[in-house]
Amino acid sequence: MITETARVVAVDGDLITVEAAIKSTCSSCQAQSDCGTGAISRALAPKTQQLTLRSPMPVTIGQDVTVGVPEEGVLSASAWLYLLPLLIFIAIFAFANATLPSIGLNHELWGLIPSIALTLITYKAIAFRLKRLDRGKFQPVLLNTV
């Protein structure tokens, strides 16, 4: 279980809204004063994120709580959303580069068109499928109060 401490910002029956600070590793890096990536992430990244979830225990606004997300849900969603589209891209690119020269398209850049198109279609299909799956393995849960 991946855990994070959050603060309760709203209570509506058994539904609560919690707000967690988004942590960046840039603040712990020794090169943060000279790094452009750190400056961009500090300027553009949102500082907090809000989640609404069910609370099995009574909580009050302003109270700190521990929220958890099952690791298997995060890992499987990551594999579906990152690994599969990457493999599709590589396979379609290799197939396109092997077949397109037979119709006179000899440049490697022609292989990018079907690769990008099918990768985007794959990504959209996976995102649609993940939305329809059992949300229990992706849903954050309230573990305890701090």
N, C-alpha and C positions, 0 to 999 in steps of 0.2 A: 504494500500500500504506500503510495506516495502521499506524504502529508505536508500541510502548510498551515500556518497560523493566520487567522483572519479575524476581522472585527465585524460584529453584527451591526448593520446599519438600518435594517427594517425587519419588523415582525408582523406577519399577517396570518394568524391562526397557527397552523403547523408549518407554514412556509416562511422561511427566513431569507433575507438577502444579506450576504456577507461581502466584505471588501478586503481584498488581499493586495499587499504591495508587491509589485513586480520587481524581482531582484535581477540585477545584471552583474555579471562577473567583471565588467569593466571597472567597477569601483575598487576591486582588489588587485588590479594589475599595476605593476610599477611604472609602466609606460603610459599611464592614462593622460598625463599632461601633454604628451607629444603625439597621441594617437588620434587620427581623424575618425576612425570607426567609433571610438568611445564618445567623441564629441557629438557625432550624429545620433548615436543611440540615446544619449542623454537629452538631446533636443527633440527628437521625434517620438520616442517610445512613450506610451502611456505609463503613468506612474502607478495606477491601481487598476484592478479588475474586479468586477462585481459578478457574483454568482447567486442564483436563487435555488434553494434546495429545501427538502423536507427536514424538519427537526424532530427527533424522537424524544427530546428532552426540553424542558422550558428554558428559554434564554431571554435576555433583555438587550435592548439597544445599547451599544457601546461595549458589550462583553466580548472578550477574546475567546475564540473557539478554535479547535483543531479540525480541519477539513481534510478528507482523504479521497484519493482517486485510485481505483484498482490498477495495479501495474499492468496486468494482462490486457486490459482495455486500451491503455495508452500504447503499449507495444504492438498490439495487433492493428490498431488504427494507423500507427506510424508505418508499419510494414505495408499495409494496403495503400496508403496515400503516397508513400515515397518510393518504396522498392518496386512494386509492380509497375507503375508508370515508367520508371527508369528502365526496367527490363523490356517493356513494350517498345520504348523509344529505340533502344539498342537493336532489338530484333527487327523492327520495321526498317530502320536505317540500313542494316546489313542486307536485308532482303531487297530493298529499293536499289541499293548500289550494285547488287548482283543482277537485277532484272532490267533496270532502266536503260543501261547501255544498248540493250537489244532493240530499243525503239528510237535510238539516236540521241538520247539524253546522257551524254558522257560525263558531265561535270558532277562532282560529289555533292554540290549544293542542291541539286535536284532531289536528292534523297531526304533532305530536310523537310520538304513540303508534306509528304505523306507521314513522315515520322512525327512531326509536330502535331498534325491534325489528329492522328490516331491516339497520340499521347493525351491530348486535351479531351478527346472523347472518352478515353479510358478513365481519366481523372474525374470527369463529371459523372460517369457511371458508378465509380467507386464511392464518390461523395454521396450520391443518391442512395446507394445500397447501405452505407453506414448510417444514414439518417433513419432508415427503416429497420435497422437491426435492434435487438434488445438494448435499450438505453441503460439498463442496469449495470452493464459492465463499463460504461463510459461516464455514468452519473456520479458526481462528487457526493460524498456522504459526510454527515456530521459525526465525528468520532467522540469528542468530549469537549468539555469547557476547560479553559485555562485558568 
